Amino acid sequence: MQTQTTQIRVTLPVQLQGYLQTKANKYGLSLSAYIRNLVINDVQDVDYPVFEMSSQSTNDLKEAVEAEKTGDLIQTNDVGKLLQDL
């Protein structure tokens, strides 16, 4: 499974960037990798939020699982055509 990523732009004083670059070099890391590790270490004690599925989503899932068991699923390579045919 591939993790989704995003880019963040951070503006720093030149002197601070120099300090960070020196530390990154010390550990053989790129500046980006060094900052990424700082962030990971800072948030490692934070739990990711977990949300319950809505009752509608739960029912939809149950229906989909049942349809899969009974062979009632529709296979298509053209979603547009499938929607037109509904």
ABEGO torsion letter per residue (X at the ends): XBBBBBBBBBBBBAAAAAAAAAAAAAAGBBAAAAAAAAAAAAAAABBBBBBBBBAAAAAAAAAAAAAAAAGABBBBABAAAAAAAX
